[in-house]
């Protein structure tokens, strides 16, 4: 049961990681293309959308990696405390 729970949590993290990196990039590019077509702006709008999207994707990547690192450290703490055995009040 623990392995299934761990696999489900890993799948959730991978999904979150993908969305946090891909969504800002795709959203900024799509918005830039729409702005270019709607208001007849130059190609600089799309280039600006790509740059802003990459910056957003990088921010999502950094925050996701930090969150995963923090969660891994918490799991290590829990596993160390579980290795010590069960105290009298934890039966």
Biopython code that builds the backbone (N, CA, C, O; Angstrom):
import numpy as np
from Bio.PDB.StructureBuilder import StructureBuilder

atoms = [
    (1, "UNK", "N", (0.816, -1.189, 0.000)),
    (1, "UNK", "CA", (0.000, 0.000, 0.000)),
    (1, "UNK", "C", (0.867, 1.262, 0.000)),
    (1, "UNK", "O", (0.530, 2.260, -0.637)),
    (2, "UNK", "N", (1.987, 1.200, 0.725)),
    (2, "UNK", "CA", (2.875, 2.357, 0.764)),
    (2, "UNK", "C", (3.458, 2.648, -0.606)),
    (2, "UNK", "O", (3.616, 3.809, -0.986)),
    (3, "UNK", "N", (3.777, 1.600, -1.349)),
    (3, "UNK", "CA", (4.363, 1.790, -2.677)),
    (3, "UNK", "C", (3.357, 2.428, -3.632)),
    (3, "UNK", "O", (3.727, 3.264, -4.457)),
    (4, "UNK", "N", (2.098, 2.040, -3.523)),
    (4, "UNK", "CA", (1.060, 2.627, -4.363)),
    (4, "UNK", "C", (0.880, 4.105, -4.029)),
    (4, "UNK", "O", (0.737, 4.941, -4.921)),
    (5, "UNK", "N", (0.889, 4.413, -2.744)),
    (5, "UNK", "CA", (0.773, 5.805, -2.309)),
    (5, "UNK", "C", (1.964, 6.616, -2.801)),
    (5, "UNK", "O", (1.793, 7.742, -3.267)),
    (6, "UNK", "N", (3.157, 6.061, -2.705)),
    (6, "UNK", "CA", (4.368, 6.749, -3.153)),
    (6, "UNK", "C", (4.338, 6.962, -4.667)),
    (6, "UNK", "O", (4.737, 8.023, -5.149)),
    (7, "UNK", "N", (3.869, 5.963, -5.420)),
    (7, "UNK", "CA", (3.782, 6.091, -6.874)),
    (7, "UNK", "C", (2.756, 7.150, -7.274)),
    (7, "UNK", "O", (2.981, 7.905, -8.220)),
    (8, "UNK", "N", (1.644, 7.208, -6.566)),
    (8, "UNK", "CA", (0.624, 8.219, -6.867)),
    (8, "UNK", "C", (1.149, 9.615, -6.579)),
    (8, "UNK", "O", (0.879, 10.550, -7.332)),
    (9, "UNK", "N", (1.895, 9.761, -5.493)),
    (9, "UNK", "CA", (2.470, 11.068, -5.179)),
    (9, "UNK", "C", (3.512, 11.474, -6.209)),
    (9, "UNK", "O", (3.593, 12.644, -6.582)),
    (10, "UNK", "N", (4.306, 10.523, -6.668)),
    (10, "UNK", "CA", (5.301, 10.806, -7.693)),
    (10, "UNK", "C", (4.626, 11.218, -9.001)),
    (10, "UNK", "O", (5.084, 12.139, -9.678)),
    (11, "UNK", "N", (3.551, 10.543, -9.348)),
    (11, "UNK", "CA", (2.809, 10.895, -10.559)),
    (11, "UNK", "C", (2.232, 12.302, -10.447)),
    (11, "UNK", "O", (2.239, 13.058, -11.419)),
    (12, "UNK", "N", (1.738, 12.650, -9.278)),
    (12, "UNK", "CA", (1.223, 14.005, -9.073)),
    (12, "UNK", "C", (2.326, 15.037, -9.217)),
    (12, "UNK", "O", (2.109, 16.094, -9.810)),
    (13, "UNK", "N", (3.518, 14.746, -8.681)),
    (13, "UNK", "CA", (4.636, 15.681, -8.806)),
    (13, "UNK", "C", (5.079, 15.835, -10.246)),
    (13, "UNK", "O", (5.379, 16.946, -10.682)),
    (14, "UNK", "N", (5.125, 14.741, -10.994)),
    (14, "UNK", "CA", (5.537, 14.816, -12.393)),
    (14, "UNK", "C", (4.533, 15.633, -13.198)),
    (14, "UNK", "O", (4.919, 16.436, -14.048)),
    (15, "UNK", "N", (3.257, 15.431, -12.933)),
    (15, "UNK", "CA", (2.216, 16.204, -13.612)),
    (15, "UNK", "C", (2.327, 17.676, -13.266)),
    (15, "UNK", "O", (2.274, 18.526, -14.155)),
    (16, "UNK", "N", (2.480, 17.988, -11.995)),
    (16, "UNK", "CA", (2.625, 19.374, -11.559)),
    (16, "UNK", "C", (3.865, 20.009, -12.180)),
    (16, "UNK", "O", (3.837, 21.167, -12.599)),
    (17, "UNK", "N", (4.942, 19.250, -12.234)),
    (17, "UNK", "CA", (6.184, 19.740, -12.821)),
    (17, "UNK", "C", (5.981, 20.087, -14.294)),
    (17, "UNK", "O", (6.433, 21.134, -14.757)),
    (18, "UNK", "N", (5.313, 19.221, -15.014)),
    (18, "UNK", "CA", (5.058, 19.462, -16.425)),
    (18, "UNK", "C", (4.204, 20.691, -16.660)),
    (18, "UNK", "O", (4.494, 21.497, -17.544)),
    (19, "UNK", "N", (3.148, 20.836, -15.865)),
    (19, "UNK", "CA", (2.278, 22.007, -16.009)),
    (19, "UNK", "C", (2.993, 23.291, -15.626)),
    (19, "UNK", "O", (2.815, 24.318, -16.281)),
    (20, "UNK", "N", (3.795, 23.246, -14.580)),
    (20, "UNK", "CA", (4.446, 24.473, -14.123)),
    (20, "UNK", "C", (5.523, 24.940, -15.092)),
    (20, "UNK", "O", (5.898, 26.112, -15.071)),
    (21, "UNK", "N", (6.024, 24.058, -15.934)),
    (21, "UNK", "CA", (7.023, 24.450, -16.924)),
    (21, "UNK", "C", (6.368, 24.749, -18.280)),
    (21, "UNK", "O", (6.723, 25.731, -18.931)),
    (22, "UNK", "N", (5.434, 23.926, -18.701)),
    (22, "UNK", "CA", (4.864, 24.061, -20.043)),
    (22, "UNK", "C", (3.788, 25.143, -20.140)),
    (22, "UNK", "O", (3.697, 25.823, -21.162)),
    (23, "UNK", "N", (2.985, 25.313, -19.114)),
    (23, "UNK", "CA", (1.866, 26.258, -19.190)),
    (23, "UNK", "C", (2.307, 27.708, -19.377)),
    (23, "UNK", "O", (1.743, 28.389, -20.233)),
    (24, "UNK", "N", (3.280, 28.215, -18.627)),
    (24, "UNK", "CA", (3.677, 29.611, -18.864)),
    (24, "UNK", "C", (4.237, 29.828, -20.267)),
    (24, "UNK", "O", (3.945, 30.840, -20.905)),
    (25, "UNK", "N", (5.030, 28.891, -20.740)),
    (25, "UNK", "CA", (5.628, 29.019, -22.070)),
    (25, "UNK", "C", (4.544, 29.012, -23.142)),
    (25, "UNK", "O", (4.507, 29.897, -23.996)),
    (26, "UNK", "N", (3.664, 28.019, -23.099)),
    (26, "UNK", "CA", (2.602, 27.912, -24.103)),
    (26, "UNK", "C", (1.638, 29.095, -24.008)),
    (26, "UNK", "O", (1.219, 29.640, -25.029)),
    (27, "UNK", "N", (1.292, 29.487, -22.799)),
    (27, "UNK", "CA", (0.359, 30.594, -22.625)),
    (27, "UNK", "C", (0.907, 31.907, -23.158)),
    (27, "UNK", "O", (0.190, 32.649, -23.830)),
    (28, "UNK", "N", (2.151, 32.198, -22.870)),
    (28, "UNK", "CA", (2.756, 33.446, -23.348)),
    (28, "UNK", "C", (2.901, 33.453, -24.865)),
    (28, "UNK", "O", (2.666, 34.480, -25.503)),
    (29, "UNK", "N", (3.280, 32.339, -25.440)),
    (29, "UNK", "CA", (3.430, 32.280, -26.897)),
    (29, "UNK", "C", (2.071, 32.422, -27.580)),
    (29, "UNK", "O", (1.933, 33.166, -28.551)),
    (30, "UNK", "N", (1.069, 31.705, -27.068)),
    (30, "UNK", "CA", (-0.269, 31.822, -27.666)),
    (30, "UNK", "C", (-0.825, 33.229, -27.535)),
    (30, "UNK", "O", (-1.436, 33.741, -28.473)),
    (31, "UNK", "N", (-0.626, 33.853, -26.400)),
    (31, "UNK", "CA", (-1.084, 35.228, -26.205)),
    (31, "UNK", "C", (-0.358, 36.177, -27.155)),
    (31, "UNK", "O", (-0.975, 37.081, -27.719)),
    (32, "UNK", "N", (0.935, 35.980, -27.335)),
    (32, "UNK", "CA", (1.705, 36.844, -28.224)),
    (32, "UNK", "C", (1.253, 36.683, -29.676)),
    (32, "UNK", "O", (1.128, 37.669, -30.402)),
    (33, "UNK", "N", (1.010, 35.450, -30.094)),
    (33, "UNK", "CA", (0.540, 35.218, -31.466)),
    (33, "UNK", "C", (-0.832, 35.849, -31.658)),
    (33, "UNK", "O", (-1.098, 36.447, -32.700)),
    (34, "UNK", "N", (-1.697, 35.721, -30.672)),
    (34, "UNK", "CA", (-3.022, 36.331, -30.762)),
    (34, "UNK", "C", (-2.918, 37.854, -30.820)),
    (34, "UNK", "O", (-3.595, 38.490, -31.628)),
    (35, "UNK", "N", (-2.078, 38.438, -29.972)),
    (35, "UNK", "CA", (-1.893, 39.887, -29.993)),
    (35, "UNK", "C", (-1.350, 40.362, -31.337)),
    (35, "UNK", "O", (-1.776, 41.395, -31.854)),
    (36, "UNK", "N", (-0.418, 39.615, -31.896)),
    (36, "UNK", "CA", (0.160, 39.979, -33.188)),
    (36, "UNK", "C", (-0.910, 39.969, -34.279)),
    (36, "UNK", "O", (-0.974, 40.892, -35.091)),
    (37, "UNK", "N", (-1.739, 38.946, -34.306)),
    (37, "UNK", "CA", (-2.789, 38.852, -35.317)),
    (37, "UNK", "C", (-3.923, 39.838, -35.102)),
    (37, "UNK", "O", (-4.457, 40.399, -36.060)),
    (38, "UNK", "N", (-4.284, 40.045, -33.871)),
    (38, "UNK", "CA", (-5.425, 40.910, -33.560)),
    (38, "UNK", "C", (-5.126, 42.382, -33.782)),
    (38, "UNK", "O", (-5.962, 43.110, -34.318)),
    (39, "UNK", "N", (-3.947, 42.829, -33.377)),
    (39, "UNK", "CA", (-3.611, 44.246, -33.460)),
    (39, "UNK", "C", (-2.565, 44.558, -34.527)),
    (39, "UNK", "O", (-2.038, 45.670, -34.568)),
    (40, "UNK", "N", (-2.261, 43.596, -35.385)),
    (40, "UNK", "CA", (-1.314, 43.763, -36.490)),
    (40, "UNK", "C", (0.025, 44.316, -36.000)),
    (40, "UNK", "O", (0.563, 45.266, -36.569)),
    (41, "UNK", "N", (0.550, 43.709, -34.942)),
    (41, "UNK", "CA", (1.846, 44.112, -34.404)),
    (41, "UNK", "C", (2.951, 43.330, -35.106)),
    (41, "UNK", "O", (2.676, 42.353, -35.802)),
    (42, "UNK", "N", (4.172, 43.747, -34.930)),
    (42, "UNK", "CA", (5.304, 43.095, -35.582)),
    (42, "UNK", "C", (5.675, 41.782, -34.911)),
    (42, "UNK", "O", (5.042, 41.341, -33.951)),
    (43, "UNK", "N", (6.715, 41.181, -35.447)),
    (43, "UNK", "CA", (7.208, 39.911, -34.931)),
    (43, "UNK", "C", (7.866, 40.024, -33.568)),
    (43, "UNK", "O", (8.103, 39.012, -32.907)),
    (44, "UNK", "N", (8.162, 41.242, -33.140)),
    (44, "UNK", "CA", (8.786, 41.445, -31.836)),
    (44, "UNK", "C", (7.869, 40.996, -30.708)),
    (44, "UNK", "O", (8.340, 40.639, -29.628)),
    (45, "UNK", "N", (6.553, 41.011, -30.952)),
    (45, "UNK", "CA", (5.610, 40.594, -29.910)),
    (45, "UNK", "C", (5.771, 39.106, -29.615)),
    (45, "UNK", "O", (5.747, 38.684, -28.459)),
    (46, "UNK", "N", (5.934, 38.321, -30.669)),
    (46, "UNK", "CA", (6.114, 36.880, -30.480)),
    (46, "UNK", "C", (7.447, 36.610, -29.798)),
    (46, "UNK", "O", (7.527, 35.754, -28.917)),
    (47, "UNK", "N", (8.493, 37.328, -30.192)),
    (47, "UNK", "CA", (9.797, 37.157, -29.541)),
    (47, "UNK", "C", (9.705, 37.517, -28.062)),
    (47, "UNK", "O", (10.272, 36.830, -27.212)),
    (48, "UNK", "N", (8.989, 38.595, -27.760)),
    (48, "UNK", "CA", (8.791, 38.984, -26.358)),
    (48, "UNK", "C", (7.984, 37.915, -25.613)),
    (48, "UNK", "O", (8.266, 37.626, -24.449)),
    (49, "UNK", "N", (6.989, 37.331, -26.272)),
    (49, "UNK", "CA", (6.195, 36.263, -25.662)),
    (49, "UNK", "C", (7.031, 35.033, -25.365)),
    (49, "UNK", "O", (6.855, 34.390, -24.330)),
    (50, "UNK", "N", (7.944, 34.705, -26.276)),
    (50, "UNK", "CA", (8.833, 33.551, -26.058)),
    (50, "UNK", "C", (9.749, 33.825, -24.872)),
    (50, "UNK", "O", (9.933, 32.957, -24.019)),
    (51, "UNK", "N", (10.322, 35.018, -24.810)),
    (51, "UNK", "CA", (11.232, 35.353, -23.705)),
    (51, "UNK", "C", (10.489, 35.334, -22.376)),
    (51, "UNK", "O", (10.967, 34.748, -21.404)),
    (52, "UNK", "N", (9.314, 35.976, -22.328)),
    (52, "UNK", "CA", (8.538, 35.966, -21.086)),
    (52, "UNK", "C", (8.091, 34.551, -20.704)),
    (52, "UNK", "O", (8.081, 34.194, -19.526)),
    (53, "UNK", "N", (7.724, 33.754, -21.704)),
    (53, "UNK", "CA", (7.341, 32.370, -21.437)),
    (53, "UNK", "C", (8.491, 31.551, -20.900)),
    (53, "UNK", "O", (8.307, 30.747, -19.985)),
    (54, "UNK", "N", (9.677, 31.742, -21.456)),
    (54, "UNK", "CA", (10.851, 31.025, -20.949)),
    (54, "UNK", "C", (11.182, 31.439, -19.519)),
    (54, "UNK", "O", (11.564, 30.606, -18.697)),
    (55, "UNK", "N", (11.033, 32.724, -19.229)),
    (55, "UNK", "CA", (11.282, 33.179, -17.859)),
    (55, "UNK", "C", (10.266, 32.578, -16.892)),
    (55, "UNK", "O", (10.621, 32.171, -15.785)),
    (56, "UNK", "N", (9.011, 32.524, -17.306)),
    (56, "UNK", "CA", (7.988, 31.897, -16.475)),
    (56, "UNK", "C", (8.212, 30.413, -16.288)),
    (56, "UNK", "O", (8.007, 29.874, -15.201)),
    (57, "UNK", "N", (8.637, 29.748, -17.366)),
    (57, "UNK", "CA", (8.926, 28.315, -17.286)),
    (57, "UNK", "C", (10.111, 28.055, -16.366)),
    (57, "UNK", "O", (10.107, 27.097, -15.593)),
    (58, "UNK", "N", (11.121, 28.908, -16.450)),
    (58, "UNK", "CA", (12.274, 28.762, -15.571)),
    (58, "UNK", "C", (11.880, 28.971, -14.109)),
    (58, "UNK", "O", (12.344, 28.250, -13.226)),
    (59, "UNK", "N", (11.029, 29.955, -13.861)),
    (59, "UNK", "CA", (10.535, 30.175, -12.499)),
    (59, "UNK", "C", (9.745, 28.974, -11.983)),
    (59, "UNK", "O", (9.897, 28.581, -10.826)),
    (60, "UNK", "N", (8.903, 28.391, -12.837)),
    (60, "UNK", "CA", (8.154, 27.193, -12.451)),
    (60, "UNK", "C", (9.062, 26.019, -12.192)),
    (60, "UNK", "O", (8.828, 25.235, -11.272)),
    (61, "UNK", "N", (10.103, 25.892, -13.003)),
    (61, "UNK", "CA", (11.068, 24.813, -12.822)),
    (61, "UNK", "C", (11.784, 24.943, -11.482)),
    (61, "UNK", "O", (11.905, 23.967, -10.742)),
    (62, "UNK", "N", (12.251, 26.133, -11.175)),
    (62, "UNK", "CA", (12.985, 26.356, -9.923)),
    (62, "UNK", "C", (12.088, 26.102, -8.720)),
    (62, "UNK", "O", (12.505, 25.444, -7.767)),
    (63, "UNK", "N", (10.863, 26.617, -8.752)),
    (63, "UNK", "CA", (9.978, 26.417, -7.603)),
    (63, "UNK", "C", (9.596, 24.946, -7.434)),
    (63, "UNK", "O", (9.490, 24.465, -6.306)),
    (64, "UNK", "N", (9.389, 24.229, -8.534)),
    (64, "UNK", "CA", (9.054, 22.805, -8.429)),
    (64, "UNK", "C", (10.219, 21.998, -7.871)),
    (64, "UNK", "O", (10.017, 21.108, -7.045)),
    (65, "UNK", "N", (11.429, 22.301, -8.313)),
    (65, "UNK", "CA", (12.599, 21.577, -7.811)),
    (65, "UNK", "C", (12.795, 21.862, -6.321)),
    (65, "UNK", "O", (13.117, 20.956, -5.552)),
    (66, "UNK", "N", (12.602, 23.110, -5.917)),
    (66, "UNK", "CA", (12.723, 23.430, -4.484)),
    (66, "UNK", "C", (11.692, 22.692, -3.651)),
    (66, "UNK", "O", (12.001, 22.175, -2.578)),
    (67, "UNK", "N", (10.446, 22.646, -4.159)),
    (67, "UNK", "CA", (9.398, 21.932, -3.433)),
    (67, "UNK", "C", (9.699, 20.441, -3.328)),
    (67, "UNK", "O", (9.498, 19.837, -2.274)),
    (68, "UNK", "N", (10.181, 19.848, -4.422)),
    (68, "UNK", "CA", (10.520, 18.427, -4.397)),
    (68, "UNK", "C", (11.673, 18.148, -3.438)),
    (68, "UNK", "O", (11.671, 17.139, -2.733)),
    (69, "UNK", "N", (12.650, 19.040, -3.412)),
    (69, "UNK", "CA", (13.778, 18.890, -2.500)),
    (69, "UNK", "C", (13.315, 18.977, -1.046)),
    (69, "UNK", "O", (13.735, 18.183, -0.205)),
    (70, "UNK", "N", (12.453, 19.940, -0.760)),
    (70, "UNK", "CA", (11.928, 20.099, 0.599)),
    (70, "UNK", "C", (11.128, 18.871, 1.019)),
    (70, "UNK", "O", (11.243, 18.413, 2.156)),
    (71, "UNK", "N", (10.317, 18.336, 0.106)),
    (71, "UNK", "CA", (9.523, 17.156, 0.443)),
    (71, "UNK", "C", (10.426, 15.941, 0.656)),
    (71, "UNK", "O", (10.164, 15.122, 1.536)),
    (72, "UNK", "N", (11.482, 15.822, -0.140)),
    (72, "UNK", "CA", (12.413, 14.707, 0.047)),
    (72, "UNK", "C", (13.112, 14.780, 1.391)),
    (72, "UNK", "O", (13.335, 13.751, 2.029)),
    (73, "UNK", "N", (13.461, 15.985, 1.831)),
    (73, "UNK", "CA", (14.100, 16.140, 3.139)),
    (73, "UNK", "C", (13.129, 15.761, 4.257)),
    (73, "UNK", "O", (13.527, 15.143, 5.244)),
    (74, "UNK", "N", (11.850, 16.134, 4.099)),
    (74, "UNK", "CA", (10.855, 15.768, 5.116)),
    (74, "UNK", "C", (10.660, 14.256, 5.172)),
    (74, "UNK", "O", (10.500, 13.694, 6.256)),
    (75, "UNK", "N", (10.670, 13.593, 4.018)),
    (75, "UNK", "CA", (10.517, 12.136, 3.997)),
    (75, "UNK", "C", (11.708, 11.452, 4.658)),
    (75, "UNK", "O", (11.541, 10.442, 5.342)),
    (76, "UNK", "N", (12.899, 11.990, 4.462)),
    (76, "UNK", "CA", (14.076, 11.422, 5.115)),
    (76, "UNK", "C", (13.980, 11.581, 6.622)),
    (76, "UNK", "O", (14.363, 10.671, 7.358)),
    (77, "UNK", "N", (13.483, 12.701, 7.096)),
    (77, "UNK", "CA", (13.303, 12.896, 8.541)),
    (77, "UNK", "C", (12.319, 11.872, 9.090)),
    (77, "UNK", "O", (12.546, 11.272, 10.141)),
    (78, "UNK", "N", (11.216, 11.680, 8.355)),
    (78, "UNK", "CA", (10.212, 10.720, 8.811)),
    (78, "UNK", "C", (10.760, 9.305, 8.825)),
    (78, "UNK", "O", (10.471, 8.535, 9.741)),
    (79, "UNK", "N", (11.546, 8.957, 7.822)),
    (79, "UNK", "CA", (12.081, 7.598, 7.776)),
    (79, "UNK", "C", (13.111, 7.379, 8.878)),
    (79, "UNK", "O", (13.209, 6.279, 9.420)),
    (80, "UNK", "N", (13.874, 8.404, 9.212)),
    (80, "UNK", "CA", (14.829, 8.278, 10.322)),
    (80, "UNK", "C", (14.117, 8.107, 11.646)),
    (80, "UNK", "O", (14.543, 7.313, 12.485)),
    (81, "UNK", "N", (13.027, 8.849, 11.845)),
    (81, "UNK", "CA", (12.300, 8.717, 13.104)),
    (81, "UNK", "C", (11.589, 7.374, 13.182)),
    (81, "UNK", "O", (11.410, 6.835, 14.274)),
    (82, "UNK", "N", (11.180, 6.821, 12.033)),
    (82, "UNK", "CA", (10.526, 5.512, 12.027)),
    (82, "UNK", "C", (11.532, 4.400, 12.303)),
    (82, "UNK", "O", (11.157, 3.347, 12.818)),
    (83, "UNK", "N", (12.791, 4.614, 11.972)),
    (83, "UNK", "CA", (13.814, 3.593, 12.198)),
    (83, "UNK", "C", (14.159, 3.445, 13.674)),
    (83, "UNK", "O", (14.694, 2.415, 14.081)),
    (84, "UNK", "N", (13.863, 4.447, 14.470)),
    (84, "UNK", "CA", (14.196, 4.385, 15.893)),
    (84, "UNK", "C", (13.303, 3.431, 16.666)),
    (84, "UNK", "O", (13.642, 3.035, 17.781)),
    (85, "UNK", "N", (12.198, 3.067, 16.108)),
    (85, "UNK", "CA", (11.302, 2.157, 16.800)),
    (85, "UNK", "C", (10.095, 2.895, 17.333)),
    (85, "UNK", "O", (9.946, 4.102, 17.141)),
    (86, "UNK", "N", (9.236, 2.151, 18.005)),
    (86, "UNK", "CA", (7.994, 2.714, 18.512)),
    (86, "UNK", "C", (8.155, 2.983, 20.004)),
    (86, "UNK", "O", (8.578, 2.115, 20.767)),
    (87, "UNK", "N", (7.815, 4.181, 20.393)),
    (87, "UNK", "CA", (7.876, 4.496, 21.823)),
    (87, "UNK", "C", (6.609, 3.998, 22.502)),
    (87, "UNK", "O", (5.705, 3.486, 21.841)),
    (88, "UNK", "N", (6.543, 4.147, 23.808)),
    (88, "UNK", "CA", (5.431, 3.624, 24.580)),
    (88, "UNK", "C", (4.115, 4.272, 24.154)),
    (88, "UNK", "O", (3.104, 3.578, 24.046)),
    (89, "UNK", "N", (4.103, 5.572, 23.913)),
    (89, "UNK", "CA", (2.855, 6.278, 23.596)),
    (89, "UNK", "C", (2.446, 6.161, 22.142)),
    (89, "UNK", "O", (1.370, 6.635, 21.777)),
    (90, "UNK", "N", (3.251, 5.557, 21.307)),
    (90, "UNK", "CA", (2.937, 5.457, 19.885)),
    (90, "UNK", "C", (2.459, 4.067, 19.483)),
    (90, "UNK", "O", (2.529, 3.723, 18.303)),
    (91, "UNK", "N", (1.983, 3.270, 20.409)),
    (91, "UNK", "CA", (1.500, 1.913, 20.094)),
    (91, "UNK", "C", (0.230, 1.969, 19.320)),
    (91, "UNK", "O", (-0.324, 0.928, 18.967)),
]
sb = StructureBuilder()
sb.init_structure("model")
sb.init_model(0)
sb.init_chain("A")
sb.init_seg("    ")
for serial, (resi, resn, name, xyz) in enumerate(atoms, 1):
    if name == "N":
        sb.init_residue(resn, " ", resi, " ")
    sb.init_atom(name, np.array(xyz, "f"), 0.0, 1.0, " ", f" {name:<3s}", serial, name[0])
structure = sb.get_structure()
